[in-house]
Amino acid sequence: MTKEEAILEMRFSNVTEEDIEAIISKCIHKNVLPQFLDDELEKLGYERFFRFEYDDDIDDDYQIYSHNKKHRPDD
């Protein structure tokens, strides 16, 4: 996720501009890891909302679908 995408998501989730600036200022690279963002948001008292990007707890319907998905020969 790019910094710009992260900023938009945080604004959409009502994170204050001051807190967004504080989090983004800690990002060295152009791309940002969702888990890093959630860790920083949690430190500032927000709930984790990027979790869906990296959560291992995928529901059973998705697991069944993904395991039964046909792959093309060139995959």
C-alpha atoms as a printed R data frame, in Angstrom:
   type eleno elety resid chain resno       x       y       z
1  ATOM     1    CA   MET     A     1   0.000   0.000   0.000
2  ATOM     2    CA   THR     A     2   1.322   3.422  -0.876
3  ATOM     3    CA   LYS     A     3   1.486   6.295   1.583
4  ATOM     4    CA   GLU     A     4  -1.206   8.093  -0.413
5  ATOM     5    CA   GLU     A     5  -3.560   5.108  -0.151
6  ATOM     6    CA   ALA     A     6  -2.875   4.833   3.577
7  ATOM     7    CA   ILE     A     7  -3.618   8.530   4.091
8  ATOM     8    CA   LEU     A     8  -6.929   8.251   2.239
9  ATOM     9    CA   GLU     A     9  -7.935   5.187   4.274
10 ATOM    10    CA   MET     A    10  -7.073   6.888   7.541
11 ATOM    11    CA   ARG     A    11  -8.988  10.042   6.567
12 ATOM    12    CA   PHE     A    12 -11.977   7.907   5.605
13 ATOM    13    CA   SER     A    13 -11.768   6.256   9.040
14 ATOM    14    CA   ASN     A    14 -11.742   9.622  10.852
15 ATOM    15    CA   VAL     A    15  -8.134   9.602  12.012
16 ATOM    16    CA   THR     A    16  -7.104  13.170  12.815
17 ATOM    17    CA   GLU     A    17  -4.754  14.932  10.402
18 ATOM    18    CA   GLU     A    18  -2.258  15.371  13.233
19 ATOM    19    CA   ASP     A    19  -2.205  11.620  13.904
20 ATOM    20    CA   ILE     A    20  -1.981  10.813  10.194
21 ATOM    21    CA   GLU     A    21   1.047  13.078   9.898
22 ATOM    22    CA   ALA     A    22   2.661  11.442  12.942
23 ATOM    23    CA   ILE     A    23   2.180   7.962  11.496
24 ATOM    24    CA   ILE     A    24   3.248   8.823   7.951
25 ATOM    25    CA   SER     A    25   6.346  10.623   9.215
26 ATOM    26    CA   LYS     A    26   7.553   7.280  10.603
27 ATOM    27    CA   CYS     A    27   7.323   5.653   7.174
28 ATOM    28    CA   ILE     A    28  10.679   5.615   5.461
29 ATOM    29    CA   HIS     A    29   9.677   3.853   2.243
30 ATOM    30    CA   LYS     A    30   7.144   4.738  -0.431
31 ATOM    31    CA   ASN     A    31   5.070   1.664   0.390
32 ATOM    32    CA   VAL     A    32   3.634   1.056   3.837
33 ATOM    33    CA   LEU     A    33   2.832  -2.235   5.535
34 ATOM    34    CA   PRO     A    34  -0.766  -2.450   6.772
35 ATOM    35    CA   GLN     A    35   0.349  -4.148   9.986
36 ATOM    36    CA   PHE     A    36   2.718  -1.247  10.728
37 ATOM    37    CA   LEU     A    37  -0.154   1.192  10.241
38 ATOM    38    CA   ASP     A    38  -2.383  -0.788  12.599
39 ATOM    39    CA   ASP     A    39   0.357  -0.952  15.227
40 ATOM    40    CA   GLU     A    40   0.816   2.814  15.067
41 ATOM    41    CA   LEU     A    41  -2.933   3.486  15.109
42 ATOM    42    CA   GLU     A    42  -3.318   1.271  18.167
43 ATOM    43    CA   LYS     A    43  -0.557   3.184  19.979
44 ATOM    44    CA   LEU     A    44  -2.586   6.348  19.406
45 ATOM    45    CA   GLY     A    45  -5.791   4.782  20.732
46 ATOM    46    CA   TYR     A    46  -7.481   3.869  17.447
47 ATOM    47    CA   GLU     A    47  -8.846   0.468  16.484
48 ATOM    48    CA   ARG     A    48  -7.019  -1.624  13.916
49 ATOM    49    CA   PHE     A    49  -8.752  -1.232  10.576
50 ATOM    50    CA   PHE     A    50  -6.101  -2.373   8.112
51 ATOM    51    CA   ARG     A    51  -6.303  -5.860   9.611
52 ATOM    52    CA   PHE     A    52  -8.119  -7.346   6.627
53 ATOM    53    CA   GLU     A    53  -4.957  -6.759   4.595
54 ATOM    54    CA   TYR     A    54  -2.873  -9.249   6.573
55 ATOM    55    CA   ASP     A    55  -5.165 -11.258   8.873
56 ATOM    56    CA   ASP     A    56  -4.630 -15.033   8.822
57 ATOM    57    CA   ASP     A    57  -8.166 -15.664  10.098
58 ATOM    58    CA   ILE     A    58  -9.903 -16.182   6.780
59 ATOM    59    CA   ASP     A    59 -13.467 -17.464   7.000
60 ATOM    60    CA   ASP     A    60 -14.225 -21.076   6.032
61 ATOM    61    CA   ASP     A    61 -16.173 -20.197   2.880
62 ATOM    62    CA   TYR     A    62 -13.173 -18.369   1.480
63 ATOM    63    CA   GLN     A    63 -10.821 -21.199   2.386
64 ATOM    64    CA   ILE     A    64 -13.030 -23.728   0.623
65 ATOM    65    CA   TYR     A    65 -13.276 -21.513  -2.437
66 ATOM    66    CA   SER     A    66  -9.570 -20.801  -2.625
67 ATOM    67    CA   HIS     A    67  -8.599 -24.470  -2.256
68 ATOM    68    CA   ASN     A    68 -11.035 -25.541  -4.961
69 ATOM    69    CA   LYS     A    69 -10.090 -22.807  -7.375
70 ATOM    70    CA   LYS     A    70  -8.913 -24.121 -10.730
71 ATOM    71    CA   HIS     A    71  -5.529 -22.929 -11.851
72 ATOM    72    CA   ARG     A    72  -4.567 -22.250 -15.406
73 ATOM    73    CA   PRO     A    73  -1.602 -24.247 -16.683
74 ATOM    74    CA   ASP     A    74   0.525 -21.105 -16.899
75 ATOM    75    CA   ASP     A    75   0.014 -20.223 -13.172
